[in-house]
Each structure stands twice: as structure tokens, then as C-alpha cells.
Amino acid sequence: MSDVIAKIQRVAEAALSHADTLTSEWLPEGSRQGSEWVARNMARGDHSSGSFGVSLATGKWNDFADRSAHGGDLVSLYSYLNRCRQVDAAMAIDRRLGLGVFRWHGRTGIPEASLTISQTTVTDSHRQRQEALANERALARQEAMARARAEWDSARPASVHHPYLVSRGVPAFDLRQGRRGSLLIPLYANGELVNLQRILPNGAKRFLKGGQVQGAHALIGKPTPGGRLFICEGWATGATLHHLTGDPVACAMHAGNLMAVAGAMRVVLNGSLDLVVAGDDDRMTEGNPGRQAANDAALAVGALVLYPEWPEDCPDDLTDFNDLYRWHQTPQRDDAGGGHD
């Protein structure tokens, strides 16, 4: 038994190197916020994200709305989400990542035939759960696409006086506004409108429930062959880049989506534009996840990478190009800090 525990621990440690990939697969409706993956807790039918978070640095996870739901690593997270034993969770992660940790035959005292039957049962059960989840996600995405089209078509052009636009100091750039004052940012994938990000007047942001985020993007401006395309995280950052340069921008909406969007743009544009990943500089966050994600995306697609250049007297909590732009617009303010996008 001690050997099994040691194997589970080895899988948990190895899984940390793939935390971004695993959490986005297990909790696909979530998003990266700093060094955490924040999502809704599908295990208890949570309807909105915010209370359930997973540390991408340590693997620790916690549901602040359910005191009993917490754990110390990604193996326990998989076990919790799929309602299976930790050893089964470790085996599933081991297979997913190709680690080769669970080569048990002749080592643990478990009869080989019994082990084969157990593994087959676990594999079949896991496959059925994964197929059911995939069908559920596909249906949710279709429903979200229909809601996005209906809401976008019925919306009016966004007011230049919308509080969010005023606070970020950028034009509306063809955004629309819902009946309750929400700013609507359209997200596209494969040329289709697949989701909306709603930004309330108080700055709170919500995607449509079940809608695609990973691989989708918001486009500002029109790409022109022979030109340049920026890829960034948030919409306000993209609006700032387009406002200052006139170049088109694809906004990935969060750091964990930069690589997917960069890859999609590389394929669609077929090398007709220079790609530049304009990354956030999370200087005050351990590991600087903004820089790490931007570097990874640029390296994966052969793009250039660009970061804000911080003057010596600017506040340390600024992280993106919109922060820098606003600080330059109001250099006399001592409190012109973040509130980043």
C-alpha cells in the first residue's frame, strides 16, 4: 500500500507541470486569474464561477461556498470532480500525461488478472463519464451560441459614456450594449459568434454559461495582409493597442487562452501578417504568469513578444498596456493603479 501512495504522490507532483492544461480540460468554463484557475464547481451544480479556485502553482483547490470541498493536489481534485478513488484518479492522470508511473505488474502483490479487470473497469467508467461530459458541453455551447446571436442582434451600439469605457479611457470600437447596461464583447471561433462577455457598469465580467471561451477571441480592427496583428489578454488592453497603433488585435480574454488564439491566428492568416503577443507583466505575482503565458504562446507559433516598459516612477501594481496608457494620461495621480483587464 505504501508503494501505491508513493505512486499517487509522484503523479500529483508531475501533474503540476501540466496544471494549466489539466484544469482547463476538467473545468472548461473557467479562466486563469493570476496564478489560479477560477471556475464554477460542476460537482455541486454551481451556476457561476468565482468561489471555486485551483492554484496552478501548488495544485491546492478550494470551494469557498462548500467548506467540505478542498484538497491539496490535482489528484484529489480529479477524484473529487469524477467521484472516484484517488488511486483511480492518479491512474487516469498518469494515462493522460503518459507518465508511466503505474507499471504495477509483479510489484505490488496485486494479481495481474485482478489488476487488469480493475483497470478495464476504471477505464470504461472514465470513458463513459468523459463522453457524457463532452455531450453536455457540446449542448451547452450550442445553446450559448444561440443566446449570443440573439442578444447581440437585439443590442444597440455601446455608449461612449459607458462607465467601463470611461474608466479604461478607450473608445467602444463597435461594441454593443444590452438592455440592462451591460457592455457586450463578442467572441468568435472559426468565424462564428460563439460567446459574449458581459461587462456590467460596475466592472464585473461574465461569459454566457456554457459558452466557448478557450480558443475563442474578440477581434478589434480588420487584419490586412502584409500588416501586423497583436494578440493580448483583455479587451481593454486590445482596445488600447488598436487605439494607439491602428493595428488589429485579437483579445484572448485570459492568459491561459493566449496560446490557443495565437495558434488559431497563425493557421487562419497563413503567415500573411506578423504576429506580436502583447503580454501582461504580472510583476507582483509569483512566477509572473502573464509573462510566462505570453512567452509560451510566442514561442509556440514563432511570434514576437512585447511587454510594457515601466518608467521608474510608475506604481508597481500596473500590469498591462492599458494600465500604462492610463497612467501616462494622468501622471499627477498617485493612485492611478490597476483594475486590470
Secondary structure as UniProt FT lines:
FT   HELIX           2..15
FT   HELIX           16..18
FT   HELIX           19..26
FT   TURN            28..29
FT   STRAND          31..33
FT   TURN            34..35
FT   STRAND          36..39
FT   HELIX           42..44
FT   STRAND          52..55
FT   TURN            56..58
FT   STRAND          61..63
FT   TURN            64..65
FT   TURN            67..68
FT   STRAND          70..71
FT   HELIX           74..82
FT   HELIX           86..97
FT   TURN            105..107
FT   HELIX           112..154
FT   STRAND          156..157
FT   TURN            160..161
FT   HELIX           163..168
FT   TURN            173..174
FT   STRAND          176..177
FT   TURN            179..180
FT   STRAND          183..189
FT   TURN            190..191
FT   STRAND          192..199
FT   TURN            201..202
FT   STRAND          205..207
FT   TURN            209..210
FT   TURN            214..215
FT   STRAND          217..220
FT   TURN            225..226
FT   STRAND          228..232
FT   HELIX           235..245
FT   STRAND          249..251
FT   HELIX           255..257
FT   HELIX           258..269
FT   TURN            270..271
FT   STRAND          274..278
FT   TURN            283..284
FT   TURN            286..287
FT   HELIX           289..301
FT   STRAND          304..306
FT   TURN            312..313
FT   TURN            316..317
FT   HELIX           321..329
FT   TURN            331..332
FT   TURN            334..335
//
